[in-house]
C-alpha cells in the first residue's frame, strides 16, 4: 500500500575477511610445499608466509578500491 521495501546497498566485499585469509593460507601452503624441497625449507617457509600476506593484502586493497569506486 505505497510502502516500498528499503533498497539495500550492494554487497561491497569481494571475498570478506575470512575468505581472504583462507586464500592467503592456501597460497602460503602451496608455495611452501612446492618450493620448500627446491630452495630449502627455511627459505620456502619464509617466502610462503610473505607471499600469503601479500595475497591477503592485495585482495583487501581490491575490496577497498571497489568500495571507493561505488561511492
PDB file of N, CA, C and O in Angstrom:
ATOM      1  N   UNK A   1       0.821  -1.188   0.000  1.00  0.00           N
ATOM      2  CA  UNK A   1       0.000   0.000   0.000  1.00  0.00           C
ATOM      3  C   UNK A   1       0.865   1.251   0.000  1.00  0.00           C
ATOM      4  O   UNK A   1       0.734   2.082   0.898  1.00  0.00           O
ATOM      5  N   UNK A   2       1.688   1.395  -0.921  1.00  0.00           N
ATOM      6  CA  UNK A   2       2.502   2.582  -1.022  1.00  0.00           C
ATOM      7  C   UNK A   2       3.793   2.524  -0.224  1.00  0.00           C
ATOM      8  O   UNK A   2       4.587   3.464  -0.261  1.00  0.00           O
ATOM      9  N   UNK A   3       4.011   1.440   0.492  1.00  0.00           N
ATOM     10  CA  UNK A   3       5.239   1.315   1.261  1.00  0.00           C
ATOM     11  C   UNK A   3       6.143   0.334   0.532  1.00  0.00           C
ATOM     12  O   UNK A   3       5.830  -0.847   0.384  1.00  0.00           O
ATOM     13  N   UNK A   4       7.258   0.855   0.089  1.00  0.00           N
ATOM     14  CA  UNK A   4       8.193   0.003  -0.639  1.00  0.00           C
ATOM     15  C   UNK A   4       9.319  -0.417   0.294  1.00  0.00           C
ATOM     16  O   UNK A   4       9.740   0.359   1.152  1.00  0.00           O
ATOM     17  N   UNK A   5       9.801  -1.628   0.133  1.00  0.00           N
ATOM     18  CA  UNK A   5      10.927  -2.049   0.982  1.00  0.00           C
ATOM     19  C   UNK A   5      12.159  -1.202   0.688  1.00  0.00           C
ATOM     20  O   UNK A   5      12.365  -0.750  -0.439  1.00  0.00           O
ATOM     21  N   UNK A   6      12.968  -0.998   1.714  1.00  0.00           N
ATOM     22  CA  UNK A   6      14.177  -0.200   1.544  1.00  0.00           C
ATOM     23  C   UNK A   6      15.146  -0.920   0.625  1.00  0.00           C
ATOM     24  O   UNK A   6      15.309  -2.138   0.688  1.00  0.00           O
ATOM     25  N   UNK A   7      15.782  -0.141  -0.226  1.00  0.00           N
ATOM     26  CA  UNK A   7      16.781  -0.729  -1.105  1.00  0.00           C
ATOM     27  C   UNK A   7      18.061  -0.926  -0.309  1.00  0.00           C
ATOM     28  O   UNK A   7      18.585   0.013   0.290  1.00  0.00           O
ATOM     29  N   UNK A   8      18.551  -2.138  -0.310  1.00  0.00           N
ATOM     30  CA  UNK A   8      19.781  -2.419   0.404  1.00  0.00           C
ATOM     31  C   UNK A   8      20.966  -2.147  -0.510  1.00  0.00           C
ATOM     32  O   UNK A   8      20.912  -2.458  -1.700  1.00  0.00           O
ATOM     33  N   UNK A   9      22.037  -1.568   0.031  1.00  0.00           N
ATOM     34  CA  UNK A   9      23.208  -1.315  -0.813  1.00  0.00           C
ATOM     35  C   UNK A   9      23.821  -2.634  -1.277  1.00  0.00           C
ATOM     36  O   UNK A   9      23.732  -3.644  -0.578  1.00  0.00           O
ATOM     37  N   UNK A  10      24.436  -2.624  -2.444  1.00  0.00           N
ATOM     38  CA  UNK A  10      25.047  -3.860  -2.929  1.00  0.00           C
ATOM     39  C   UNK A  10      26.185  -4.298  -2.008  1.00  0.00           C
ATOM     40  O   UNK A  10      26.825  -3.478  -1.349  1.00  0.00           O
ATOM     41  N   UNK A  11      26.413  -5.566  -1.979  1.00  0.00           N
ATOM     42  CA  UNK A  11      27.463  -6.136  -1.132  1.00  0.00           C
ATOM     43  C   UNK A  11      28.823  -5.733  -1.699  1.00  0.00           C
ATOM     44  O   UNK A  11      29.164  -6.087  -2.828  1.00  0.00           O
ATOM     45  N   UNK A  12      29.601  -4.984  -0.900  1.00  0.00           N
ATOM     46  CA  UNK A  12      30.839  -4.410  -1.403  1.00  0.00           C
ATOM     47  C   UNK A  12      32.039  -5.338  -1.307  1.00  0.00           C
ATOM     48  O   UNK A  12      32.975  -5.215  -2.097  1.00  0.00           O
ATOM     49  N   UNK A  13      32.031  -6.256  -0.364  1.00  0.00           N
ATOM     50  CA  UNK A  13      33.200  -7.109  -0.182  1.00  0.00           C
ATOM     51  C   UNK A  13      33.310  -8.136  -1.296  1.00  0.00           C
ATOM     52  O   UNK A  13      32.353  -8.844  -1.609  1.00  0.00           O
ATOM     53  N   UNK A  14      34.478  -8.202  -1.880  1.00  0.00           N
ATOM     54  CA  UNK A  14      34.723  -9.210  -2.909  1.00  0.00           C
ATOM     55  C   UNK A  14      34.741 -10.591  -2.271  1.00  0.00           C
ATOM     56  O   UNK A  14      34.062 -11.508  -2.733  1.00  0.00           O
ATOM     57  N   UNK A  15      35.522 -10.733  -1.207  1.00  0.00           N
ATOM     58  CA  UNK A  15      35.620 -12.019  -0.532  1.00  0.00           C
ATOM     59  C   UNK A  15      35.261 -11.949   0.943  1.00  0.00           C
ATOM     60  O   UNK A  15      34.705 -12.909   1.478  1.00  0.00           O
ATOM     61  N   UNK A  16      35.553 -10.870   1.602  1.00  0.00           N
ATOM     62  CA  UNK A  16      35.377 -10.803   3.044  1.00  0.00           C
ATOM     63  C   UNK A  16      36.663 -11.226   3.735  1.00  0.00           C
ATOM     64  O   UNK A  16      37.546 -11.825   3.121  1.00  0.00           O
ATOM     65  N   UNK A  17      36.758 -10.907   5.020  1.00  0.00           N
ATOM     66  CA  UNK A  17      37.997 -11.163   5.760  1.00  0.00           C
ATOM     67  C   UNK A  17      38.335 -12.646   5.819  1.00  0.00           C
ATOM     68  O   UNK A  17      39.467 -13.037   5.532  1.00  0.00           O
ATOM     69  N   UNK A  18      37.368 -13.468   6.186  1.00  0.00           N
ATOM     70  CA  UNK A  18      37.627 -14.902   6.358  1.00  0.00           C
ATOM     71  C   UNK A  18      38.091 -15.547   5.059  1.00  0.00           C
ATOM     72  O   UNK A  18      39.047 -16.323   5.062  1.00  0.00           O
ATOM     73  N   UNK A  19      37.442 -15.243   3.972  1.00  0.00           N
ATOM     74  CA  UNK A  19      37.812 -15.850   2.696  1.00  0.00           C
ATOM     75  C   UNK A  19      39.158 -15.350   2.189  1.00  0.00           C
ATOM     76  O   UNK A  19      39.914 -16.107   1.580  1.00  0.00           O
ATOM     77  N   UNK A  20      39.464 -14.057   2.440  1.00  0.00           N
ATOM     78  CA  UNK A  20      40.798 -13.550   2.078  1.00  0.00           C
ATOM     79  C   UNK A  20      41.873 -14.278   2.869  1.00  0.00           C
ATOM     80  O   UNK A  20      42.926 -14.620   2.330  1.00  0.00           O
ATOM     81  N   UNK A  21      41.605 -14.515   4.147  1.00  0.00           N
ATOM     82  CA  UNK A  21      42.555 -15.234   4.993  1.00  0.00           C
ATOM     83  C   UNK A  21      42.759 -16.661   4.489  1.00  0.00           C
ATOM     84  O   UNK A  21      43.888 -17.151   4.448  1.00  0.00           O
ATOM     85  N   UNK A  22      41.686 -17.318   4.113  1.00  0.00           N
ATOM     86  CA  UNK A  22      41.785 -18.689   3.593  1.00  0.00           C
ATOM     87  C   UNK A  22      42.617 -18.719   2.320  1.00  0.00           C
ATOM     88  O   UNK A  22      43.468 -19.594   2.159  1.00  0.00           O
ATOM     89  N   UNK A  23      42.384 -17.774   1.412  1.00  0.00           N
ATOM     90  CA  UNK A  23      43.150 -17.731   0.162  1.00  0.00           C
ATOM     91  C   UNK A  23      44.632 -17.495   0.450  1.00  0.00           C
ATOM     92  O   UNK A  23      45.492 -18.118  -0.172  1.00  0.00           O
ATOM     93  N   UNK A  24      44.931 -16.599   1.389  1.00  0.00           N
ATOM     94  CA  UNK A  24      46.325 -16.345   1.758  1.00  0.00           C
ATOM     95  C   UNK A  24      46.997 -17.575   2.353  1.00  0.00           C
ATOM     96  O   UNK A  24      48.150 -17.866   2.035  1.00  0.00           O
ATOM     97  N   UNK A  25      46.289 -18.295   3.210  1.00  0.00           N
ATOM     98  CA  UNK A  25      46.852 -19.505   3.827  1.00  0.00           C
ATOM     99  C   UNK A  25      47.051 -20.600   2.784  1.00  0.00           C
ATOM    100  O   UNK A  25      48.069 -21.291   2.800  1.00  0.00           O
ATOM    101  N   UNK A  26      46.096 -20.763   1.885  1.00  0.00           N
ATOM    102  CA  UNK A  26      46.239 -21.774   0.828  1.00  0.00           C
ATOM    103  C   UNK A  26      47.422 -21.446  -0.070  1.00  0.00           C
ATOM    104  O   UNK A  26      48.195 -22.333  -0.432  1.00  0.00           O
ATOM    105  N   UNK A  27      47.565 -20.172  -0.432  1.00  0.00           N
ATOM    106  CA  UNK A  27      48.705 -19.769  -1.249  1.00  0.00           C
ATOM    107  C   UNK A  27      50.014 -20.083  -0.531  1.00  0.00           C
ATOM    108  O   UNK A  27      50.937 -20.649  -1.118  1.00  0.00           O
ATOM    109  N   UNK A  28      50.084 -19.706   0.755  1.00  0.00           N
ATOM    110  CA  UNK A  28      51.308 -19.954   1.525  1.00  0.00           C
ATOM    111  C   UNK A  28      51.605 -21.451   1.598  1.00  0.00           C
ATOM    112  O   UNK A  28      52.751 -21.862   1.414  1.00  0.00           O
ATOM    113  N   UNK A  29      50.598 -22.257   1.860  1.00  0.00           N
ATOM    114  CA  UNK A  29      50.801 -23.698   1.946  1.00  0.00           C
ATOM    115  C   UNK A  29      51.285 -24.302   0.644  1.00  0.00           C
ATOM    116  O   UNK A  29      52.217 -25.106   0.632  1.00  0.00           O
ATOM    117  N   UNK A  30      50.653 -23.915  -0.449  1.00  0.00           N
ATOM    118  CA  UNK A  30      51.074 -24.442  -1.753  1.00  0.00           C
ATOM    119  C   UNK A  30      52.486 -23.982  -2.115  1.00  0.00           C
ATOM    120  O   UNK A  30      53.266 -24.742  -2.688  1.00  0.00           O
ATOM    121  N   UNK A  31      52.801 -22.749  -1.781  1.00  0.00           N
ATOM    122  CA  UNK A  31      54.138 -22.238  -2.069  1.00  0.00           C
ATOM    123  C   UNK A  31      55.187 -23.009  -1.268  1.00  0.00           C
ATOM    124  O   UNK A  31      56.231 -23.387  -1.799  1.00  0.00           O
ATOM    125  N   UNK A  32      54.899 -23.235   0.008  1.00  0.00           N
ATOM    126  CA  UNK A  32      55.851 -23.959   0.861  1.00  0.00           C
ATOM    127  C   UNK A  32      56.052 -25.377   0.364  1.00  0.00           C
ATOM    128  O   UNK A  32      57.182 -25.860   0.298  1.00  0.00           O
ATOM    129  N   UNK A  33      54.969 -26.047   0.016  1.00  0.00           N
ATOM    130  CA  UNK A  33      55.066 -27.432  -0.463  1.00  0.00           C
ATOM    131  C   UNK A  33      55.817 -27.506  -1.779  1.00  0.00           C
ATOM    132  O   UNK A  33      56.569 -28.451  -2.015  1.00  0.00           O
ATOM    133  N   UNK A  34      55.617 -26.515  -2.637  1.00  0.00           N
ATOM    134  CA  UNK A  34      56.247 -26.533  -3.955  1.00  0.00           C
ATOM    135  C   UNK A  34      57.728 -26.151  -3.896  1.00  0.00           C
ATOM    136  O   UNK A  34      58.570 -26.830  -4.484  1.00  0.00           O
ATOM    137  N   UNK A  35      58.043 -25.067  -3.187  1.00  0.00           N
ATOM    138  CA  UNK A  35      59.398 -24.548  -3.228  1.00  0.00           C
ATOM    139  C   UNK A  35      60.256 -24.947  -2.036  1.00  0.00           C
ATOM    140  O   UNK A  35      61.462 -24.699  -2.042  1.00  0.00           O
ATOM    141  N   UNK A  36      59.665 -25.560  -1.012  1.00  0.00           N
ATOM    142  CA  UNK A  36      60.445 -25.999   0.140  1.00  0.00           C
ATOM    143  C   UNK A  36      61.555 -26.983  -0.219  1.00  0.00           C
ATOM    144  O   UNK A  36      62.709 -26.766   0.149  1.00  0.00           O
ATOM    145  N   UNK A  37      61.229 -28.055  -0.926  1.00  0.00           N
ATOM    146  CA  UNK A  37      62.283 -29.016  -1.286  1.00  0.00           C
ATOM    147  C   UNK A  37      63.328 -28.459  -2.259  1.00  0.00           C
ATOM    148  O   UNK A  37      64.482 -28.890  -2.245  1.00  0.00           O
ATOM    149  N   UNK A  38      62.927 -27.512  -3.093  1.00  0.00           N
ATOM    150  CA  UNK A  38      63.851 -26.982  -4.107  1.00  0.00           C
ATOM    151  C   UNK A  38      64.844 -25.988  -3.535  1.00  0.00           C
ATOM    152  O   UNK A  38      66.035 -26.047  -3.840  1.00  0.00           O
ATOM    153  N   UNK A  39      64.352 -25.070  -2.700  1.00  0.00           N
ATOM    154  CA  UNK A  39      65.191 -23.954  -2.255  1.00  0.00           C
ATOM    155  C   UNK A  39      65.655 -24.085  -0.818  1.00  0.00           C
ATOM    156  O   UNK A  39      66.443 -23.265  -0.347  1.00  0.00           O
ATOM    157  N   UNK A  40      65.190 -25.082  -0.126  1.00  0.00           N
ATOM    158  CA  UNK A  40      65.479 -25.205   1.295  1.00  0.00           C
ATOM    159  C   UNK A  40      64.222 -24.855   2.076  1.00  0.00           C
ATOM    160  O   UNK A  40      63.478 -23.947   1.703  1.00  0.00           O
ATOM    161  N   UNK A  41      63.994 -25.577   3.154  1.00  0.00           N
ATOM    162  CA  UNK A  41      62.726 -25.420   3.856  1.00  0.00           C
ATOM    163  C   UNK A  41      62.578 -24.062   4.521  1.00  0.00           C
ATOM    164  O   UNK A  41      61.488 -23.490   4.518  1.00  0.00           O
ATOM    165  N   UNK A  42      63.633 -23.546   5.080  1.00  0.00           N
ATOM    166  CA  UNK A  42      63.522 -22.248   5.750  1.00  0.00           C
ATOM    167  C   UNK A  42      63.169 -21.149   4.745  1.00  0.00           C
ATOM    168  O   UNK A  42      62.282 -20.332   4.994  1.00  0.00           O
ATOM    169  N   UNK A  43      63.857 -21.138   3.633  1.00  0.00           N
ATOM    170  CA  UNK A  43      63.565 -20.137   2.604  1.00  0.00           C
ATOM    171  C   UNK A  43      62.149 -20.323   2.046  1.00  0.00           C
ATOM    172  O   UNK A  43      61.450 -19.344   1.787  1.00  0.00           O
ATOM    173  N   UNK A  44      61.735 -21.561   1.866  1.00  0.00           N
ATOM    174  CA  UNK A  44      60.387 -21.826   1.357  1.00  0.00           C
ATOM    175  C   UNK A  44      59.305 -21.382   2.317  1.00  0.00           C
ATOM    176  O   UNK A  44      58.292 -20.820   1.901  1.00  0.00           O
ATOM    177  N   UNK A  45      59.514 -21.631   3.613  1.00  0.00           N
ATOM    178  CA  UNK A  45      58.516 -21.236   4.619  1.00  0.00           C
ATOM    179  C   UNK A  45      58.433 -19.716   4.722  1.00  0.00           C
ATOM    180  O   UNK A  45      57.339 -19.151   4.718  1.00  0.00           O
ATOM    181  N   UNK A  46      59.573 -19.060   4.813  1.00  0.00           N
ATOM    182  CA  UNK A  46      59.565 -17.598   4.924  1.00  0.00           C
ATOM    183  C   UNK A  46      58.935 -16.973   3.681  1.00  0.00           C
ATOM    184  O   UNK A  46      58.105 -16.071   3.796  1.00  0.00           O
ATOM    185  N   UNK A  47      59.317 -17.436   2.513  1.00  0.00           N
ATOM    186  CA  UNK A  47      58.755 -16.887   1.272  1.00  0.00           C
ATOM    187  C   UNK A  47      57.265 -17.179   1.163  1.00  0.00           C
ATOM    188  O   UNK A  47      56.499 -16.328   0.709  1.00  0.00           O
ATOM    189  N   UNK A  48      56.853 -18.354   1.567  1.00  0.00           N
ATOM    190  CA  UNK A  48      55.433 -18.705   1.519  1.00  0.00           C
ATOM    191  C   UNK A  48      54.602 -17.832   2.433  1.00  0.00           C
ATOM    192  O   UNK A  48      53.523 -17.380   2.049  1.00  0.00           O
ATOM    193  N   UNK A  49      55.092 -17.588   3.644  1.00  0.00           N
ATOM    194  CA  UNK A  49      54.355 -16.734   4.579  1.00  0.00           C
ATOM    195  C   UNK A  49      54.275 -15.305   4.046  1.00  0.00           C
ATOM    196  O   UNK A  49      53.214 -14.682   4.096  1.00  0.00           O
ATOM    197  N   UNK A  50      55.378 -14.793   3.543  1.00  0.00           N
ATOM    198  CA  UNK A  50      55.358 -13.445   2.976  1.00  0.00           C
ATOM    199  C   UNK A  50      54.450 -13.360   1.752  1.00  0.00           C
ATOM    200  O   UNK A  50      53.728 -12.378   1.580  1.00  0.00           O
ATOM    201  N   UNK A  51      54.485 -14.377   0.911  1.00  0.00           N
ATOM    202  CA  UNK A  51      53.613 -14.387  -0.267  1.00  0.00           C
ATOM    203  C   UNK A  51      52.145 -14.460   0.111  1.00  0.00           C
ATOM    204  O   UNK A  51      51.312 -13.794  -0.505  1.00  0.00           O
ATOM    205  N   UNK A  52      51.814 -15.267   1.124  1.00  0.00           N
ATOM    206  CA  UNK A  52      50.432 -15.337   1.597  1.00  0.00           C
ATOM    207  C   UNK A  52      49.954 -14.003   2.141  1.00  0.00           C
ATOM    208  O   UNK A  52      48.807 -13.612   1.921  1.00  0.00           O
ATOM    209  N   UNK A  53      50.835 -13.298   2.855  1.00  0.00           N
ATOM    210  CA  UNK A  53      50.477 -11.978   3.374  1.00  0.00           C
ATOM    211  C   UNK A  53      50.244 -10.991   2.236  1.00  0.00           C
ATOM    212  O   UNK A  53      49.331 -10.168   2.303  1.00  0.00           O
ATOM    213  N   UNK A  54      51.062 -11.070   1.196  1.00  0.00           N
ATOM    214  CA  UNK A  54      50.898 -10.176   0.041  1.00  0.00           C
ATOM    215  C   UNK A  54      49.572 -10.453  -0.662  1.00  0.00           C
ATOM    216  O   UNK A  54      48.871  -9.516  -1.045  1.00  0.00           O
ATOM    217  N   UNK A  55      49.225 -11.713  -0.836  1.00  0.00           N
ATOM    218  CA  UNK A  55      47.949 -12.059  -1.476  1.00  0.00           C
ATOM    219  C   UNK A  55      46.786 -11.530  -0.644  1.00  0.00           C
ATOM    220  O   UNK A  55      45.842 -10.959  -1.190  1.00  0.00           O
ATOM    221  N   UNK A  56      46.848 -11.717   0.677  1.00  0.00           N
ATOM    222  CA  UNK A  56      45.802 -11.216   1.566  1.00  0.00           C
ATOM    223  C   UNK A  56      45.651  -9.703   1.427  1.00  0.00           C
ATOM    224  O   UNK A  56      44.539  -9.198   1.271  1.00  0.00           O
ATOM    225  N   UNK A  57      46.768  -8.982   1.483  1.00  0.00           N
ATOM    226  CA  UNK A  57      46.714  -7.523   1.394  1.00  0.00           C
ATOM    227  C   UNK A  57      46.273  -7.048   0.015  1.00  0.00           C
ATOM    228  O   UNK A  57      45.595  -6.027  -0.099  1.00  0.00           O
ATOM    229  N   UNK A  58      46.645  -7.771  -1.024  1.00  0.00           N
ATOM    230  CA  UNK A  58      46.222  -7.418  -2.375  1.00  0.00           C
ATOM    231  C   UNK A  58      44.709  -7.525  -2.508  1.00  0.00           C
ATOM    232  O   UNK A  58      44.072  -6.629  -3.063  1.00  0.00           O
ATOM    233  N   UNK A  59      44.129  -8.606  -2.008  1.00  0.00           N
ATOM    234  CA  UNK A  59      42.676  -8.765  -2.073  1.00  0.00           C
ATOM    235  C   UNK A  59      41.962  -7.723  -1.210  1.00  0.00           C
ATOM    236  O   UNK A  59      40.870  -7.273  -1.558  1.00  0.00           O
ATOM    237  N   UNK A  60      42.570  -7.342  -0.096  1.00  0.00           N
ATOM    238  CA  UNK A  60      41.996  -6.303   0.756  1.00  0.00           C
ATOM    239  C   UNK A  60      41.968  -4.965   0.017  1.00  0.00           C
ATOM    240  O   UNK A  60      40.977  -4.237   0.081  1.00  0.00           O
ATOM    241  N   UNK A  61      43.044  -4.650  -0.673  1.00  0.00           N
ATOM    242  CA  UNK A  61      43.102  -3.402  -1.438  1.00  0.00           C
ATOM    243  C   UNK A  61      42.087  -3.404  -2.579  1.00  0.00           C
ATOM    244  O   UNK A  61      41.488  -2.369  -2.870  1.00  0.00           O
ATOM    245  N   UNK A  62      41.887  -4.541  -3.222  1.00  0.00           N
ATOM    246  CA  UNK A  62      40.889  -4.629  -4.289  1.00  0.00           C
ATOM    247  C   UNK A  62      39.500  -4.344  -3.730  1.00  0.00           C
ATOM    248  O   UNK A  62      38.716  -3.632  -4.358  1.00  0.00           O
ATOM    249  N   UNK A  63      39.185  -4.893  -2.549  1.00  0.00           N
ATOM    250  CA  UNK A  63      37.892  -4.617  -1.925  1.00  0.00           C
ATOM    251  C   UNK A  63      37.729  -3.133  -1.602  1.00  0.00           C
ATOM    252  O   UNK A  63      36.672  -2.555  -1.853  1.00  0.00           O
ATOM    253  N   UNK A  64      38.765  -2.520  -1.050  1.00  0.00           N
ATOM    254  CA  UNK A  64      38.678  -1.111  -0.684  1.00  0.00           C
ATOM    255  C   UNK A  64      38.517  -0.220  -1.908  1.00  0.00           C
ATOM    256  O   UNK A  64      37.759   0.749  -1.869  1.00  0.00           O
ATOM    257  N   UNK A  65      39.211  -0.531  -2.980  1.00  0.00           N
ATOM    258  CA  UNK A  65      39.061   0.271  -4.211  1.00  0.00           C
ATOM    259  C   UNK A  65      37.670   0.105  -4.808  1.00  0.00           C
ATOM    260  O   UNK A  65      37.104   1.058  -5.343  1.00  0.00           O
ATOM    261  N   UNK A  66      37.125  -1.086  -4.719  1.00  0.00           N
ATOM    262  CA  UNK A  66      35.774  -1.311  -5.229  1.00  0.00           C
ATOM    263  C   UNK A  66      34.769  -0.498  -4.423  1.00  0.00           C
ATOM    264  O   UNK A  66      33.839   0.078  -4.987  1.00  0.00           O
ATOM    265  N   UNK A  67      34.950  -0.448  -3.109  1.00  0.00           N
ATOM    266  CA  UNK A  67      34.052   0.349  -2.269  1.00  0.00           C
ATOM    267  C   UNK A  67      34.147   1.832  -2.619  1.00  0.00           C
ATOM    268  O   UNK A  67      33.125   2.510  -2.719  1.00  0.00           O
ATOM    269  N   UNK A  68      35.363   2.340  -2.805  1.00  0.00           N
ATOM    270  CA  UNK A  68      35.548   3.752  -3.140  1.00  0.00           C
ATOM    271  C   UNK A  68      34.945   4.088  -4.497  1.00  0.00           C
ATOM    272  O   UNK A  68      34.385   5.169  -4.678  1.00  0.00           O
ATOM    273  N   UNK A  69      35.057   3.176  -5.443  1.00  0.00           N
ATOM    274  CA  UNK A  69      34.546   3.431  -6.786  1.00  0.00           C
ATOM    275  C   UNK A  69      33.027   3.504  -6.798  1.00  0.00           C
ATOM    276  O   UNK A  69      32.451   4.257  -7.583  1.00  0.00           O
ATOM    277  N   UNK A  70      32.368   2.729  -5.936  1.00  0.00           N
ATOM    278  CA  UNK A  70      30.897   2.711  -5.937  1.00  0.00           C
ATOM    279  C   UNK A  70      30.302   3.909  -5.232  1.00  0.00           C
ATOM    280  O   UNK A  70      29.099   4.144  -5.353  1.00  0.00           O
ATOM    281  N   UNK A  71      31.083   4.670  -4.506  1.00  0.00           N
ATOM    282  CA  UNK A  71      30.512   5.831  -3.790  1.00  0.00           C
ATOM    283  C   UNK A  71      30.224   6.962  -4.698  1.00  0.00           C
ATOM    284  O   UNK A  71      29.745   8.005  -4.253  1.00  0.00           O
TER     285      UNK A  71
END
